[in-house]
Amino acid sequence: METFPKKSLNFDDTEVAFRNKSNSELNAAYWLFKIISSNFLTKVGPPVTNFFLNIGLPIKGIIKATIFKHFCGGETIAECAETITQLYSGKVGTILDYSVEGEDEEAVFDFTCDEIIRTIDQAAKDKRIPITVFKVTGIGRFALLEKLDAKQTLTPAEEAEYEKVKQRCERICRTAFDKKVPVMIDAEETWIQKTIDELAVEMMRLFNKETIIVYNTYQMYRHDKLADLKADHLIAKAAGYILGVKMVRGAYMEKERKRAEEMGYPSPIQPTKEASDIDYNESLRYCIAHIDEIAFVCGTHNEESSRLLAELLDQNKIAHNHPHVYFAQLLGMSDNLSFNLSDAGYNVAKYVPYGPVKAVMPYLFRRAQENTSIAGQTSRELGLIIKEKKRRRL
């Protein structure tokens, strides 16, 4: 394993960042981010698009050829093949993410569980897919998890329903263990997260004794999550298993603050972005300090945090491709981070969402909203694309 890079990190190197994009793909990305920057997709897009889809107008083809193509791999695992190949040409791995959400039928939960297992089976035979992922709300009803978090008494039918959720979760994680494919459990809203955390800890107890298989996710825009991470590490150390950590800043800030205000409880969200950044970076330092006992995925589009982790690895003489350290970004965003990090020898993977176009629309609009709500994100993406267009003289 190499400890030091062949070249220094330069997140402004657009030649490396967009090496896997053709001229036409680069131009398409330029126009997409121009549209996103106008806020059309975040304000008018969702209701208009859903209306057209529901009444059967042929808008699906337009969506699939534009925003879907940029942020998703396809509608099926097979359709993701081109994206997987394209990413790996730049030494970036794929995290297949079946992004259907908001369902509440048992048959759908069973299908989703089977589909997640198909992603694990695919990863087991393809080194280009180093990690897999799932959401607990993909295999269980949101309202049921909410009731559990609120410590409300379940009916006998609900007890049986939750037993099925646990069985699906264990089936996924046991398959991951048997196939030696790591799997991440995504974080969700605070009012169901305690139940998700308990499930994740139980899965880690079962399957992380010798190597890293299961990761839980910590949203650092919550003011309590750095303390939780440290406490969970001590519990894992005492119980003799590796703590799996995926740290992100978070995805539900506006919804969280609004609910807290409406229901009259203290907001779980950090008071400032700076506070989130401080806790995020401290989580990186903590995990590096306990690298033998913690395996972690640094899920971020933040250049400062990415550079910090790269520097921490060098300062501590830890190999860039140490199996306990991964960088991760979303497909269609921050290629300047993903490909420049991979070019310097770090472990990097992209989330590649897939699923039926209509079912994946909530995910797509969140990505558009994320790009407009994160200060400077859209302008940064556009600026890099423009720089590369000029370099190519397009």
Buried (B, 14 or more C-beta within 10 A) or exposed (E): EEBEBEEEBBBEBBEBBBBBBEEEBBBBBBEBBEBBBEBBBBEEBBEEBBEBBEEEEEBBEEBBEBBBBBBBBBBBBEEBBEBBEBBBEBBBBBBBBBBBBEBEEEEBBEBBBEBBBBBBBBBBEBEBBBBBBBBBBBBBBBEBBBBBBEEEEEEEEBEEBBEBBBEBBBBBBBBBBEBEBBBBBBBBBBBBBBBBBBBBBBBBBBBBEEEBBBBBBBBBBBBEBBEBBEEBBEEBBEEEBBBBBBBBBBBBBEEBEEBBEEEEEEBBBBEEEEBBBBBBBBBBEBBBEBBEBBBBBBBBBBBEBBBBBBEBBEEEEBBBBBEBBBBBBBBBBBBBBBBBBBBBBBBBBBBBBBBEBBBBBBBBBBBBBBBBEBEEBBEBBBBBBBBBBEEEEE
